[in-house]
């Protein structure tokens, strides 16, 4: 494992930021720390980087004890949400900065900067100032600067949080391709579920200072450990006391099996290719169903239509009993 975190505790006054966190982050993978704001993910990242210290616990990086090492001796690259660039320096000078303070030969610095600017597609902007770049370009420059010193670990704290949705999407795709090229162990913090599911090899879900679940995107989405993970990784609705995803509900305009919930369509909302259908069940509860536009048209749904609902074959459901919640796969 590239990073081993054991029994980390961190408090800020009365606030518990991390509560006995233990996690292993694999070498060469792109790992997302995912969770709600205030859940502890950025605190964990900063402790790994050495920018904060833990009250208890240990951090090991590439087999070396790093708990009490200063940031500059951990061989990590760190990229902040707001770039933290040197505004008076050109793009090339920003990227070269870490190499220059390490007294690398000028020829080596020039070669490395040229290589990195090509990697992040900024060669033509080498002599511009950061203020002359777009937000996405500045973030790519910040990543190049972090990679310049050849860190063993690259840490990204909500790197795309300050950007608009379209640029975020473009940079997510770019980061995944970049990681596949350089293979540096990368850990990034995000509260964006889609970002984590799309980019990461592995996701660590953190909430209220604790690790809720660790796994691949498919493992977390298909087999959530508890209702929090299921709800945080996607929309959830309730169907007859069972929690499941709105797109995992089968809709029929004819009476179905005994397990079906019957009700009446009370709202239809089209969002692009999706149709979001609100069904008021006969017991008064509301069920959200998501269908494709084609499927909704085939059923000829309208407000007032009587429908019967049942979990789709293979749907992930969580049945919550008294004081417990267990995920299970619905059988056909």
Backbone as numpy.savetxt, mean C-alpha at the origin, in Angstrom:
# Nx Ny Nz CAx CAy CAz Cx Cy Cz
16.63 -12.84 5.48 15.80 -11.64 5.48 16.67 -10.38 5.48
16.25 -9.36 4.76 17.02 -8.13 4.70 16.85 -7.29 5.96
15.61 -7.21 6.45 15.33 -6.41 7.65 14.56 -7.27 8.65
15.08 -7.34 9.88 14.41 -8.07 10.95 14.08 -7.07 12.06
12.80 -6.91 12.32 12.33 -6.05 13.39 11.74 -6.94 14.48
12.23 -6.79 15.71 11.76 -7.67 16.79 11.28 -6.86 17.99
10.06 -7.12 18.38 9.48 -6.62 19.63 9.65 -5.11 19.82
9.36 -4.35 18.74 9.50 -2.90 18.81 8.35 -2.28 19.59
8.70 -1.38 20.51 7.73 -0.58 21.24 8.13 0.88 21.08
7.13 1.73 20.84 7.40 3.17 20.74 6.20 3.96 21.23
6.45 4.87 22.16 5.41 5.76 22.68 5.80 7.21 22.43
4.79 8.02 22.19 4.95 9.48 22.17 4.03 10.01 23.25
4.58 10.20 24.46 3.73 10.57 25.60 2.81 9.41 25.95
1.52 9.67 25.96 0.54 8.63 26.26 0.13 7.83 25.02
0.56 8.28 23.84 0.15 7.63 22.60 1.08 6.46 22.28
0.51 5.28 22.08 1.28 4.10 21.72 1.36 4.02 20.20
2.55 4.30 19.66 2.73 4.28 18.20 3.01 2.87 17.70
3.82 2.12 18.44 4.13 0.73 18.08 4.02 -0.12 19.33
3.33 -1.25 19.20 3.06 -2.10 20.36 3.54 -3.52 20.07
4.80 -3.79 20.42 5.39 -5.12 20.28 5.34 -5.61 18.83
5.90 -4.81 17.93 5.89 -5.14 16.50 7.09 -6.02 16.15
6.80 -7.16 15.55 7.82 -8.07 15.04 7.48 -8.41 13.60
8.44 -8.18 12.70 8.17 -8.46 11.28 9.50 -8.66 10.57
9.49 -9.54 9.55 10.67 -9.78 8.71 10.37 -9.31 7.31
11.26 -8.49 6.76 11.06 -7.93 5.42 12.09 -8.54 4.48
11.64 -9.28 3.47 12.56 -10.10 2.65 13.51 -9.29 1.79
14.70 -9.87 1.57 15.70 -9.28 0.69 15.19 -9.24 -0.75
15.40 -8.11 -1.40 15.10 -8.00 -2.82 13.64 -7.77 -3.17
12.77 -7.75 -2.16 11.35 -7.56 -2.44 10.93 -6.11 -2.24
9.76 -5.81 -2.80 9.15 -4.51 -2.60 8.00 -4.72 -1.62
8.17 -4.21 -0.40 7.21 -4.45 0.67 6.48 -3.15 1.00
5.15 -3.24 1.12 4.34 -2.08 1.50 3.97 -2.17 2.96
4.13 -1.06 3.69 3.57 -0.92 5.04 2.26 -0.16 4.86
1.16 -0.86 5.04 -0.16 -0.32 4.72 -1.00 -0.19 5.98
-1.69 0.93 6.10 -2.58 1.09 7.24 -3.16 2.49 7.29
-4.10 2.72 8.19 -4.71 4.05 8.29 -3.74 5.06 8.88
-4.06 6.33 8.71 -3.24 7.40 9.30 -3.18 7.23 10.81
-1.98 7.38 11.36 -1.81 7.23 12.80 -1.68 5.80 13.26
-1.61 4.85 12.30 -1.54 3.43 12.67 -0.17 2.96 13.09
0.90 3.73 12.75 2.25 3.36 13.17 3.21 3.02 12.05
2.73 3.05 10.79 3.58 2.61 9.69 4.76 3.54 9.45
4.54 4.86 9.48 5.65 5.79 9.27 6.64 5.75 10.43
6.13 5.56 11.64 7.02 5.43 12.80 7.93 4.23 12.64
7.37 3.10 12.19 8.18 1.90 11.96 9.24 2.17 10.91
8.88 2.84 9.82 9.84 3.13 8.76 10.96 4.02 9.28
10.62 5.03 10.06 11.62 5.97 10.58 12.56 5.28 11.58
12.05 4.32 12.32 12.92 3.57 13.25 13.88 2.68 12.46
13.39 2.06 11.38 14.27 1.27 10.52 15.37 2.16 9.93
15.00 3.38 9.55 15.97 4.31 8.95 16.93 4.90 9.97
16.56 4.85 11.26 17.40 5.47 12.28 17.04 6.91 12.56
15.94 7.39 11.96 15.51 8.77 12.18 14.75 8.91 13.50
14.20 7.81 14.01 13.60 7.74 15.34 14.19 6.54 16.05
14.13 6.53 17.36 14.62 5.37 18.12 13.46 4.71 18.84
13.55 3.39 18.96 12.51 2.64 19.66 12.73 2.69 21.17
11.66 2.57 21.93 11.79 2.47 23.38 12.30 1.09 23.78
11.86 0.08 23.04 12.31 -1.29 23.25 12.36 -1.99 21.90
13.12 -3.09 21.84 13.16 -3.90 20.62 14.43 -3.69 19.83
14.54 -4.41 18.71 15.77 -4.38 17.92 15.48 -4.32 16.43
16.45 -3.79 15.69 16.39 -3.73 14.22 17.69 -4.30 13.67
17.57 -5.27 12.78 18.73 -5.85 12.10 18.58 -5.63 10.61
19.63 -5.08 9.97 19.61 -4.81 8.53 20.74 -5.58 7.87
20.38 -6.43 6.91 21.37 -7.25 6.20 22.26 -8.00 7.18
21.68 -8.53 8.24 22.43 -9.33 9.20 23.21 -8.55 10.23
23.22 -7.21 10.11 23.98 -6.37 11.05 23.04 -5.71 12.05
23.41 -5.75 13.32 22.63 -5.09 14.36 22.65 -3.58 14.12
21.47 -2.99 13.94 21.39 -1.57 13.58 20.60 -0.74 14.57
20.16 -1.34 15.65 19.24 -0.67 16.58 19.75 0.69 17.03
21.05 0.77 17.31 21.61 2.02 17.85 22.54 2.72 16.87
22.54 2.28 15.62 23.39 2.94 14.63 22.76 4.25 14.16
23.56 5.29 13.90 23.01 6.51 13.31 22.60 6.25 11.87
21.70 7.07 11.31 21.19 6.83 9.95 22.27 6.67 8.91
23.34 7.48 8.98 24.36 7.45 7.94 25.18 6.17 7.92
25.06 5.36 8.97 25.82 4.11 9.02 24.95 2.88 8.75
23.70 3.11 8.37 22.79 1.98 8.13 22.73 1.58 6.66
23.32 2.37 5.79 23.30 2.11 4.35 21.87 1.97 3.82
21.04 2.93 4.21 19.68 2.97 3.69 19.48 4.26 2.91
18.66 4.19 1.88 18.23 5.38 1.16 16.83 5.73 1.62
16.56 7.03 1.79 15.26 7.44 2.32 14.66 8.51 1.41
13.39 8.31 1.03 12.70 9.29 0.18 11.43 9.73 0.90
11.31 11.04 1.08 10.16 11.61 1.78 9.04 11.96 0.79
7.86 12.18 1.36 6.71 12.55 0.53 6.95 13.87 -0.20
7.61 14.82 0.47 7.78 16.15 -0.12 9.19 16.39 -0.64
9.82 15.30 -1.14 11.06 15.35 -1.91 12.30 15.75 -1.10
12.25 16.81 -0.28 13.40 17.29 0.49 14.61 17.52 -0.42
14.38 18.21 -1.53 15.46 18.46 -2.49 16.21 19.73 -2.10
17.41 19.87 -2.69 18.18 21.11 -2.55 17.78 22.04 -3.69
17.01 23.07 -3.38 16.40 23.90 -4.41 17.41 24.67 -5.25
18.56 24.98 -4.66 19.55 25.80 -5.38 20.48 24.97 -6.25
20.35 23.64 -6.17 21.21 22.75 -6.95 20.47 22.22 -8.16
21.21 21.94 -9.23 20.61 21.32 -10.41 20.20 19.88 -10.09
19.46 19.30 -11.01 19.04 17.90 -10.86 20.27 17.00 -10.70
21.26 17.19 -11.56 22.47 16.37 -11.50 23.19 16.54 -10.18
23.28 17.79 -9.68 23.96 18.05 -8.41 23.20 17.42 -7.24
21.87 17.45 -7.30 21.07 16.80 -6.26 21.37 15.31 -6.19
21.43 14.68 -7.37 21.68 13.24 -7.41 23.10 12.93 -6.95
24.03 13.82 -7.25 25.44 13.59 -6.92 25.77 13.86 -5.45
24.88 14.55 -4.74 25.21 15.06 -3.40 25.75 13.97 -2.46
25.04 12.85 -2.36 25.46 11.80 -1.43 26.83 11.23 -1.77
27.14 11.16 -3.07 28.44 10.64 -3.49 29.55 11.65 -3.19
29.23 12.95 -3.35 30.25 13.97 -3.11 30.65 14.05 -1.64
29.67 13.93 -0.73 30.03 14.00 0.70 30.76 12.73 1.15
30.69 11.68 0.34 31.47 10.46 0.61 32.82 10.49 -0.09
33.15 11.62 -0.70 34.46 11.86 -1.32 34.78 10.86 -2.43
33.77 10.48 -3.21 34.02 9.59 -4.34 34.75 10.36 -5.44
35.53 9.68 -6.28 36.23 10.35 -7.38 35.24 11.02 -8.33
35.63 12.16 -8.88 34.73 12.93 -9.75 34.26 12.13 -10.96
35.16 11.36 -11.56 34.79 10.57 -12.74 33.73 9.52 -12.36
33.89 8.91 -11.19 32.93 7.90 -10.72 31.57 8.54 -10.47
31.60 9.74 -9.88 30.34 10.45 -9.60 29.62 10.78 -10.89
30.36 11.32 -11.86 29.75 11.70 -13.14 29.13 10.48 -13.83
29.83 9.37 -13.80 29.33 8.14 -14.44 28.08 7.63 -13.75
28.09 7.65 -12.39 26.94 7.16 -11.63 25.73 8.06 -11.82
25.93 9.37 -11.82 24.82 10.31 -12.02 24.21 10.13 -13.40
25.05 9.99 -14.40 24.56 9.79 -15.76 23.75 8.50 -15.86
24.24 7.45 -15.23 23.54 6.16 -15.24 22.17 6.27 -14.57
22.11 6.96 -13.44 20.86 7.06 -12.69 19.85 7.96 -13.39
20.31 9.05 -13.97 19.38 9.94 -14.68 18.77 9.23 -15.89
19.55 8.36 -16.53 18.99 7.55 -17.61 17.95 6.58 -17.05
18.26 5.99 -15.90 17.37 5.01 -15.29 16.01 5.61 -14.95
16.01 6.87 -14.47 14.75 7.51 -14.08 14.21 8.45 -15.15
14.81 8.37 -16.36 14.33 9.13 -17.52 14.37 10.64 -17.29
15.50 11.12 -16.74 15.64 12.56 -16.50 16.93 13.12 -17.11
17.56 12.39 -18.01 18.84 12.84 -18.56 18.75 14.23 -19.18
17.64 14.50 -19.87 17.50 15.79 -20.55 17.27 16.94 -19.60
17.02 16.63 -18.30 16.77 17.68 -17.31 17.93 17.83 -16.32
19.08 17.26 -16.64 20.20 17.23 -15.70 20.60 18.61 -15.20
20.50 19.63 -16.05 20.99 20.96 -15.67 19.87 21.91 -15.25
18.68 21.38 -15.09 17.57 22.21 -14.60 17.55 22.22 -13.08
16.88 23.25 -12.55 16.64 23.32 -11.11 15.37 22.54 -10.78
15.24 22.04 -9.53 14.03 21.29 -9.16 12.74 22.05 -9.42
12.76 23.37 -9.28 11.55 24.17 -9.49 11.08 24.13 -10.93
11.95 23.71 -11.84 11.59 23.63 -13.26 11.06 22.26 -13.65
10.91 21.38 -12.67 10.40 20.03 -12.92 8.96 19.91 -12.43
8.24 18.94 -12.97 6.91 18.62 -12.46 7.05 17.84 -11.15
5.94 17.66 -10.45 5.97 16.91 -9.19 6.47 15.49 -9.38
5.99 14.83 -10.43 6.43 13.47 -10.70 7.90 13.38 -11.03
8.41 14.37 -11.78 9.83 14.40 -12.12 10.68 14.65 -10.88
10.22 15.53 -9.99 10.98 15.78 -8.75 11.05 14.51 -7.90
9.96 13.75 -7.88 9.99 12.53 -7.07 10.92 11.49 -7.69
10.98 11.42 -9.01 11.93 10.51 -9.66 13.36 10.95 -9.38
13.59 12.26 -9.34 14.92 12.76 -8.99 15.29 12.37 -7.56
14.33 12.48 -6.63 14.58 12.11 -5.24 14.93 10.63 -5.12
14.26 9.79 -5.92 14.56 8.35 -5.91 15.96 8.09 -6.47
16.32 8.81 -7.52 17.66 8.65 -8.09 18.72 9.05 -7.07
18.48 10.14 -6.34 19.43 10.59 -5.32 19.60 9.54 -4.22
18.47 8.92 -3.82 18.53 7.89 -2.78 19.29 6.66 -3.27
19.16 6.34 -4.57 19.83 5.15 -5.12 21.31 5.39 -5.42
21.72 6.65 -5.45 23.08 6.98 -5.88 24.14 6.31 -5.01
23.89 6.24 -3.73 24.90 5.69 -2.80 24.80 4.17 -2.69
24.02 3.55 -3.57 23.85 2.09 -3.61 23.46 1.53 -2.25
22.31 1.98 -1.73 21.89 1.50 -0.41 21.49 0.03 -0.45
21.62 -0.64 0.70 21.14 -2.03 0.78 19.63 -2.06 0.92
19.06 -0.96 1.42 17.61 -0.87 1.62 17.15 0.52 1.18
16.05 0.57 0.45 15.45 1.84 0.04 14.13 1.99 0.78
13.97 3.10 1.51 12.78 3.36 2.31 12.04 4.56 1.75
10.74 4.39 1.48 9.93 5.44 0.87 8.74 5.75 1.79
8.63 6.99 2.25 7.55 7.38 3.15 6.47 8.11 2.36
5.41 7.38 2.00 4.31 7.91 1.18 4.86 8.73 0.02
5.67 8.11 -0.85 6.41 8.86 -1.87 5.54 9.59 -2.87
4.31 9.13 -3.08 3.46 9.75 -4.10 2.27 10.48 -3.50
2.29 10.67 -2.19 1.14 11.25 -1.50 0.81 12.68 -1.89
1.81 13.44 -2.34 1.58 14.84 -2.67 1.21 15.06 -4.13
1.02 13.98 -4.87 0.78 14.09 -6.30 -0.67 13.80 -6.65
-1.10 14.29 -7.82 -2.48 14.03 -8.22 -2.65 12.59 -8.68
-3.89 12.15 -8.82 -4.20 10.74 -9.05 -3.54 10.18 -10.30
-3.56 10.94 -11.39 -3.00 10.44 -12.65 -1.49 10.25 -12.54
-0.81 11.22 -11.94 0.65 11.11 -11.78 0.99 9.99 -10.81
0.19 9.83 -9.75 0.41 8.73 -8.80 0.37 7.39 -9.53
-0.62 7.23 -10.40 -0.76 5.97 -11.14 0.46 5.74 -12.03
0.90 6.78 -12.72 2.06 6.64 -13.60 3.31 6.27 -12.79
3.49 6.91 -11.63 4.67 6.65 -10.83 4.63 5.28 -10.17
3.42 4.80 -9.85 3.31 3.43 -9.31 3.84 2.43 -10.33
3.39 2.58 -11.57 3.86 1.69 -12.63 5.37 1.81 -12.80
5.85 3.03 -12.76 7.29 3.27 -12.95 8.10 2.67 -11.81
7.64 2.83 -10.56 8.36 2.28 -9.41 8.45 0.77 -9.50
7.37 0.11 -9.93 7.40 -1.34 -10.06 8.43 -1.77 -11.10
8.46 -1.06 -12.24 9.43 -1.41 -13.29 10.85 -1.12 -12.81
11.03 0.01 -12.10 12.35 0.36 -11.59 12.86 -0.71 -10.62
11.99 -1.13 -9.71 12.38 -2.15 -8.75 12.78 -3.45 -9.45
12.06 -3.80 -10.49 12.38 -5.03 -11.23 13.73 -4.93 -11.92
14.18 -3.70 -12.18 15.49 -3.51 -12.80 16.62 -3.51 -11.78
16.44 -2.83 -10.65 17.55 -2.65 -9.70 17.53 -3.66 -8.56
16.37 -4.23 -8.24 16.24 -5.29 -7.23 16.75 -4.89 -5.85
16.76 -3.62 -5.53 17.14 -3.22 -4.17 15.96 -3.47 -3.25
16.24 -3.97 -2.04 15.18 -4.20 -1.06 14.48 -2.87 -0.78
13.17 -2.82 -1.00 12.43 -1.56 -0.92 11.25 -1.71 0.03
11.09 -0.74 0.91 9.95 -0.70 1.83 9.28 0.65 1.66
7.98 0.65 1.36 7.30 1.93 1.21 6.04 1.98 2.04
5.80 3.16 2.60 4.61 3.41 3.43 3.51 3.97 2.56
2.31 3.47 2.74 1.15 4.02 2.03 -0.12 3.75 2.81
-1.11 4.63 2.63 -2.44 4.33 3.16 -3.40 4.05 2.00
-2.83 3.98 0.78 -3.61 3.76 -0.43 -3.63 2.26 -0.73
-4.79 1.63 -0.54 -4.90 0.19 -0.71 -4.57 -0.24 -2.14
-5.08 0.51 -3.11 -4.83 0.16 -4.51 -3.34 0.21 -4.83
-2.66 1.22 -4.28 -1.23 1.36 -4.49 -0.48 0.13 -3.97
-0.82 -0.31 -2.76 -0.16 -1.47 -2.17 -0.45 -2.74 -2.95
-1.72 -2.93 -3.32 -2.11 -4.15 -4.03 -1.47 -4.22 -5.41
-1.29 -3.06 -6.04 -0.78 -3.03 -7.41 0.74 -3.16 -7.47
1.44 -2.59 -6.49 2.90 -2.46 -6.60 3.67 -3.50 -5.79
3.19 -3.85 -4.60 4.01 -4.60 -3.64 4.08 -6.09 -3.92
5.22 -6.70 -3.57 5.34 -8.16 -3.52 4.71 -8.69 -2.24
4.85 -7.92 -1.17 4.33 -8.31 0.13 3.78 -7.08 0.83
2.73 -7.27 1.62 2.10 -6.17 2.34 2.08 -6.48 3.83
2.47 -5.50 4.63 2.36 -5.58 6.08 1.25 -4.61 6.49
0.14 -5.13 6.99 -0.98 -4.28 7.40 -0.79 -3.91 8.87
-0.73 -2.60 9.15 -0.49 -2.11 10.50 -1.67 -1.25 10.93
-2.14 -1.48 12.14 -3.27 -0.71 12.68 -3.10 -0.57 14.18
-3.24 0.66 14.67 -3.13 0.95 16.10 -1.86 0.37 16.70
-0.76 0.50 15.94 0.55 0.09 16.45 0.84 -1.38 16.40
-0.05 -2.17 15.81 0.14 -3.62 15.77 0.09 -4.12 14.32
0.79 -5.22 14.07 0.73 -5.86 12.76 -0.50 -6.75 12.72
-1.42 -6.45 11.81 -2.65 -7.23 11.67 -2.44 -8.48 10.82
-1.65 -8.34 9.73 -1.42 -9.48 8.84 -0.28 -9.15 7.90
0.47 -10.17 7.50 1.54 -10.04 6.52 1.30 -11.09 5.43
1.41 -10.68 4.17 1.23 -11.64 3.09 1.31 -10.97 1.75
1.17 -11.76 0.70 1.13 -11.20 -0.65 -0.20 -10.47 -0.83
-0.30 -9.62 -1.85 -1.59 -8.96 -2.10 -2.74 -9.95 -2.26
-2.50 -11.05 -2.98 -3.57 -12.04 -3.17 -3.96 -12.70 -1.85
-2.97 -13.02 -1.03 -3.26 -13.68 0.25 -4.11 -12.77 1.14
-3.75 -11.51 1.20 -4.49 -10.59 2.08 -5.90 -10.34 1.55
-6.03 -10.22 0.24 -7.34 -9.92 -0.33 -8.26 -11.13 -0.27
-7.71 -12.32 -0.56 -8.54 -13.52 -0.62 -8.73 -14.19 0.74
-7.76 -14.03 1.64 -7.84 -14.70 2.95 -7.48 -13.73 4.06
-8.29 -12.69 4.27 -7.99 -11.71 5.32 -8.02 -12.37 6.70
-7.12 -11.92 7.58 -7.02 -12.53 8.91 -8.16 -12.13 9.82
-8.77 -10.97 9.55 -9.83 -10.48 10.44 -10.66 -9.43 9.70
-11.76 -8.99 10.31 -12.62 -8.00 9.64 -11.91 -6.70 9.30
-10.94 -6.26 10.13 -10.24 -5.02 9.82 -9.50 -5.13 8.49
-8.73 -6.21 8.31 -7.95 -6.38 7.08 -8.89 -6.45 5.88
-9.96 -7.21 6.01 -10.91 -7.33 4.90 -11.50 -5.98 4.53
-11.91 -5.22 5.54 -12.52 -3.92 5.29 -11.54 -2.89 4.78
-10.27 -2.98 5.23 -9.30 -1.98 4.81 -8.82 -2.21 3.39
-8.86 -3.46 2.92 -8.36 -3.78 1.59 -9.44 -3.73 0.52
-10.60 -3.30 0.86 -11.65 -3.21 -0.14 -13.00 -3.03 0.51
-13.96 -2.61 -0.29 -15.30 -2.36 0.23 -15.94 -3.66 0.70
-16.70 -3.57 1.79 -17.37 -4.73 2.37 -18.82 -4.38 2.62
-19.71 -5.35 2.42 -21.12 -5.17 2.75 -21.58 -6.37 3.57
-22.76 -6.26 4.16 -23.29 -7.33 5.00 -24.47 -7.99 4.30
-24.42 -9.32 4.21 -25.50 -10.07 3.57 -25.96 -11.16 4.53
-27.06 -10.89 5.21 -27.60 -11.87 6.14 -26.66 -12.25 7.26
-25.91 -11.26 7.79 -24.97 -11.52 8.89 -23.60 -11.98 8.45
-23.36 -12.02 7.15 -22.05 -12.41 6.61 -21.44 -11.22 5.89
-20.18 -10.92 6.22 -19.47 -9.83 5.55 -18.79 -10.37 4.30
-18.97 -9.68 3.19 -18.33 -10.06 1.93 -18.24 -8.83 1.03
-17.55 -8.99 -0.08 -17.35 -7.85 -0.97 -18.55 -7.68 -1.89
-18.91 -6.43 -2.20 -20.10 -6.17 -3.02 -20.09 -6.86 -4.39
-18.88 -7.06 -4.96 -18.84 -7.70 -6.28 -18.90 -9.23 -6.17
-18.91 -9.75 -4.93 -18.99 -11.20 -4.73 -20.41 -11.65 -4.40
-21.40 -10.88 -4.82 -22.81 -11.22 -4.57 -23.50 -11.51 -5.89
-24.16 -12.66 -5.96 -24.94 -13.00 -7.14 -26.35 -12.45 -7.00
-26.84 -11.88 -8.08 -28.17 -11.26 -8.09 -29.07 -12.03 -9.05
-30.27 -12.32 -8.57 -31.25 -12.99 -9.42 -32.58 -12.26 -9.30
-33.35 -12.24 -10.40 -34.69 -11.64 -10.35 -35.74 -12.72 -10.15
-35.27 -13.95 -9.91 -36.17 -15.07 -9.57 -35.76 -15.61 -8.21
-36.70 -16.19 -7.45 -36.36 -16.76 -6.14 -35.23 -17.77 -6.26
-34.24 -17.62 -5.34 -33.08 -18.50 -5.37 -33.16 -19.57 -4.30
-32.01 -20.18 -3.94 -31.99 -21.20 -2.90 -32.38 -20.63 -1.54
-32.53 -21.52 -0.57 -32.99 -21.10 0.76 -32.06 -20.09 1.42
-30.77 -20.11 1.03 -29.81 -19.19 1.66 -29.89 -17.78 1.10
-30.68 -17.55 0.04 -30.76 -16.23 -0.57 -31.44 -15.23 0.36
-31.00 -13.97 0.22 -31.65 -12.85 0.90 -32.49 -12.12 -0.13
-33.74 -11.92 0.17 -34.62 -11.22 -0.78 -34.76 -9.76 -0.38
-35.00 -8.91 -1.38 -35.16 -7.49 -1.11 -35.57 -6.74 -2.36
-35.51 -5.41 -2.26 -35.94 -4.54 -3.35 -34.84 -3.55 -3.68
-34.59 -3.35 -4.96 -33.61 -2.35 -5.39 -34.14 -0.96 -5.03
-33.37 -0.22 -4.25 -33.79 1.13 -3.85 -32.92 2.23 -4.45
-31.76 1.83 -5.03 -30.92 2.87 -5.66 -30.00 2.22 -6.67
-29.81 2.90 -7.79 -28.86 2.48 -8.83 -27.94 3.66 -9.13
-26.63 3.42 -9.07 -25.67 4.48 -9.38 -24.62 3.93 -10.32
-24.53 4.53 -11.50 -23.52 4.09 -12.45 -22.25 4.90 -12.26
-21.11 4.19 -12.14 -19.79 4.82 -12.05 -18.91 4.16 -13.11
-18.83 4.80 -14.28 -18.07 4.21 -15.38 -18.70 2.90 -15.81
-17.89 1.82 -15.81 -18.40 0.53 -16.26 -19.14 -0.21 -15.15
-19.11 0.33 -13.91 -19.76 -0.33 -12.79 -21.15 0.25 -12.55
-22.01 -0.59 -12.00 -23.29 -0.12 -11.48 -23.36 -0.54 -10.02
-23.53 0.44 -9.14 -23.61 0.19 -7.70 -25.09 0.15 -7.32
-25.50 -1.02 -6.88 -26.91 -1.28 -6.61 -27.12 -1.38 -5.11
-28.02 -0.56 -4.56 -28.39 -0.67 -3.16 -29.70 -1.45 -3.07
-29.65 -2.55 -2.32 -30.83 -3.39 -2.14 -31.26 -3.29 -0.68
-32.51 -2.92 -0.44 -33.06 -2.94 0.91 -33.69 -4.31 1.13
-33.05 -5.09 2.02 -33.53 -6.45 2.28 -34.86 -6.41 3.02
-35.55 -7.53 3.01 -36.87 -7.60 3.65 -36.80 -7.38 5.15
-35.61 -7.60 5.75 -35.47 -7.35 7.19 -35.10 -5.90 7.50
-35.02 -5.05 6.44 -34.72 -3.63 6.62 -33.26 -3.26 6.44
-32.36 -4.23 6.40 -30.94 -3.93 6.21 -30.67 -3.56 4.76
-29.57 -2.83 4.55 -29.19 -2.43 3.20 -27.95 -3.19 2.76
-28.00 -3.70 1.53 -26.90 -4.47 0.95 -26.41 -3.73 -0.29
-25.09 -3.53 -0.37 -24.51 -2.92 -1.57 -24.01 -4.02 -2.49
-24.41 -3.95 -3.75 -23.97 -4.91 -4.76 -23.32 -4.14 -5.90
-22.18 -4.63 -6.38 -21.50 -4.00 -7.52 -21.55 -4.94 -8.70
-22.13 -4.48 -9.81 -22.24 -5.25 -11.05 -21.58 -4.49 -12.19
-21.23 -5.20 -13.24 -20.83 -4.50 -14.45 -22.08 -3.90 -15.10
-21.87 -2.89 -15.93 -22.99 -2.26 -16.61 -23.73 -3.28 -17.49
-22.97 -4.18 -18.12 -23.58 -5.20 -18.98 -24.46 -6.15 -18.18
-23.97 -6.57 -17.01 -24.71 -7.49 -16.17 -26.00 -6.84 -15.65
-25.89 -5.59 -15.21 -27.07 -4.89 -14.71 -28.13 -4.73 -15.80
-27.68 -4.45 -17.02 -28.63 -4.32 -18.14 -29.31 -5.65 -18.45
-28.51 -6.74 -18.38 -29.08 -8.06 -18.68 -30.17 -8.43 -17.68
-30.01 -8.00 -16.44 -31.01 -8.28 -15.41 -32.19 -7.30 -15.48
-32.01 -6.22 -16.27 -33.05 -5.19 -16.41 -33.44 -4.60 -15.05
-32.40 -4.24 -14.27 -32.64 -3.73 -12.92 -33.13 -2.29 -12.97
-34.01 -1.97 -12.05 -34.50 -0.60 -11.88 -34.93 -0.46 -10.43
-35.09 0.77 -10.00 -35.58 0.98 -8.63 -36.96 0.32 -8.49
-37.12 -0.46 -7.43 -38.37 -1.17 -7.22 -38.34 -2.62 -7.65
-37.28 -3.04 -8.39 -37.18 -4.43 -8.82 -36.96 -5.35 -7.62
-37.71 -6.47 -7.57 -37.49 -7.48 -6.54 -36.31 -8.36 -6.95
-35.38 -8.61 -6.00 -34.19 -9.40 -6.30 -33.92 -10.38 -5.16
-33.13 -11.40 -5.49 -32.67 -12.38 -4.51 -31.15 -12.42 -4.58
-30.51 -12.35 -3.42 -29.05 -12.22 -3.34 -28.45 -13.43 -2.63
-27.27 -13.85 -3.08 -26.54 -14.94 -2.43 -25.05 -14.75 -2.68
-24.18 -15.24 -1.78 -22.74 -15.16 -2.02 -22.36 -15.92 -3.28
-21.49 -15.34 -4.08 -21.02 -16.01 -5.29 -20.11 -17.18 -4.93
-20.01 -18.12 -5.84 -19.13 -19.26 -5.62 -17.69 -18.78 -5.43
-17.03 -19.27 -4.37 -15.64 -18.90 -4.10 -15.48 -17.55 -3.44
-16.56 -16.88 -3.08 -16.45 -15.56 -2.44 -15.79 -15.68 -1.08
-14.97 -14.70 -0.73 -14.38 -14.62 0.60 -15.40 -13.98 1.53
-15.70 -14.67 2.62 -16.65 -14.14 3.59 -16.05 -14.20 4.98
-16.54 -13.35 5.84 -16.18 -13.42 7.26 -17.47 -13.48 8.05
-17.61 -14.55 8.82 -18.76 -14.72 9.69 -18.34 -14.32 11.09
-18.96 -13.29 11.64 -18.57 -12.80 12.96 -19.47 -13.38 14.02
-18.88 -14.19 14.90 -19.61 -14.71 16.06 -19.33 -13.86 17.27
-19.86 -14.22 18.44 -19.63 -13.45 19.66 -18.15 -13.41 20.03
-17.58 -12.20 19.95 -16.20 -12.01 20.38 -15.15 -12.60 19.47
-15.53 -13.01 18.26 -14.53 -13.59 17.36 -14.96 -13.33 15.91
-14.00 -13.45 15.05 -14.31 -13.33 13.61 -13.35 -14.22 12.85
-13.88 -15.11 12.08 -13.04 -16.04 11.33 -13.32 -15.92 9.84
-12.25 -15.77 9.01 -12.47 -15.77 7.59 -12.70 -17.19 7.07
-13.58 -17.32 6.10 -13.78 -18.63 5.50 -14.18 -18.43 4.05
-13.94 -19.44 3.22 -14.35 -19.40 1.83 -15.70 -20.05 1.69
-16.62 -19.34 1.06 -17.94 -19.90 0.81 -17.83 -21.04 -0.19
-18.45 -22.14 0.10 -18.47 -23.29 -0.82 -19.67 -23.17 -1.75
-19.48 -23.67 -2.96 -20.60 -23.65 -3.92 -21.70 -24.58 -3.45
